[in-house]
Amino acid sequence: MNAPVPKPWIMDIAPYVPGRAQTDDGRKAIKLSSNENPLGTSPAAREAFASASGSLERYPDASAVELREALAAKHGLDPARIIYGNGSDEILHLVAGAFAGPGDEVIYVNYGFAVYPIAIRRVGAVPVIAPDKDYATDVDAILASVTPRTRMVYVANPNNPTGTYASREEIARLHAGLRSDILLVLDHAYAEYIDGEIDDGGMELATSAPNVLVTRTFSKLYGLAAERIGWGYASAEIIEAMHRIRLPFSITIAGTAAAVAALNDAEFIEHTRAHNAQWRRWFADEIAKLGNAGLRAVPSQANFVLVLFEGTLTAEAAYKGLMDEGYIVRWLPGQGLAHGLRITIGTEDETKAVVAILQRLIADARG
Ligand SMILES: *Cc1c(COP(=O)(O)O)cnc(C)c1O
């Protein structure tokens, strides 16, 4: 008897590996493996979420008017050009679903976000990996990877898992170098963590150019990863195509209420940004002091730091040593980063503890 056979491109997908919350021996650990907000979420968001329990029997508003209007007001955008979804992960899938298919090529950078190859293969398209430049996005390498079959380019800025940031000039150069029929997807999951008031100009490109989509999320800075609210901004034509294939009710009433409240809690947003900037700087400085043991922090503009282990203490040993102490970070051998750990900036105590554990592991490795 013949069983149903999945499409061959589906079986080529390597399943996504989420950040772990437990140690190998099943203890609940301090989770610095998924870039969540260590300060929690906005108290106003928590309250809005709780009050939504009165309407569990109702379908959400399929057109998400409240969310779109709140986002448009905050960011100065046209609400009609906002798409929303079950986390920005869904938006990343929707855009591939609408703009790529079998035989098409889609580019992303080496050490890019793990969802891209899944979204690309899911629609039967071919992932093309552009080489990095010392872990950072290399615009020339992306442009050199373009062929007549290229349909899309995904760039996370800042990038995950490297934390690196491509400047406004670099993003403008990338956009200018792409054919106008190639859709540039700028994934701004960590945009709120960039130092100062600078930005990469992505939202301006999404506003004015016909071939740029920016995606954003409530999962990181806003501390609402559990509620799965993401959104995107692009031309009316791009957004309209994506609407045709999205799930009608992909975001929930409670999640929407929490997101709108979080958006307007300026105090929590500032507190989170200041905390992250302070402890990211401190952490990178401490790693730099361990340079003689072969540790190196890749410059980060996100809420995590990729630490490379190029000395006696290996990333794998450090990963296990941290886990023994109850700290789970991200080791990514499957992404070509067997020599690195991506470490989320935690609370002050957590961040200091990680450094202390690394210092001890280095001393132990020296014997
Ligand atoms: C975390 C993350 C996302 C989004 O996650 P959602 O929770 O689905 O919004 C998107 N892109 C990158 C690069 C991320 O790290």
The ligand as an SDF file (V2000), in Angstrom:
LIG
                    3D

 15 15  0  0  0  0  0  0  0  0999 V2000
   12.8300   36.4420   17.4020 C   0  0  0  0  0  0  0  0  0  0  0  0
   12.9610   36.7700   15.9630 C   0  0  0  0  0  0  0  0  0  0  0  0
   11.8610   36.9700   15.1360 C   0  0  0  0  0  0  0  0  0  0  0  0
   10.4710   36.9260   15.5510 C   0  0  0  0  0  0  0  0  0  0  0  0
    9.8700   36.2070   16.3040 O   0  0  0  0  0  0  0  0  0  0  0  0
    8.2970   36.2390   16.5170 P   0  0  0  0  0  0  0  0  0  0  0  0
    8.1800   35.8540   17.9190 O   0  0  0  0  0  0  0  0  0  0  0  0
    7.7630   35.2350   15.5640 O   0  0  0  0  0  0  0  0  0  0  0  0
    7.8070   37.6020   16.2000 O   0  0  0  0  0  0  0  0  0  0  0  0
   12.0400   37.3310   13.8210 C   0  0  0  0  0  0  0  0  0  0  0  0
   13.2640   37.4780   13.3240 N   0  0  0  0  0  0  0  0  0  0  0  0
   14.3500   37.3050   14.0650 C   0  0  0  0  0  0  0  0  0  0  0  0
   15.6720   37.5320   13.4560 C   0  0  0  0  0  0  0  0  0  0  0  0
   14.2380   36.9240   15.3930 C   0  0  0  0  0  0  0  0  0  0  0  0
   15.3340   36.7200   16.1220 O   0  0  0  0  0  0  0  0  0  0  0  0
  1  2  1  0
  2  3  1  0
  2 14  2  0
  3  4  1  0
  3 10  2  0
  4  5  1  0
  5  6  1  0
  6  7  2  0
  6  8  1  0
  6  9  1  0
 10 11  1  0
 11 12  2  0
 12 13  1  0
 12 14  1  0
 14 15  1  0
M  END
$$$$
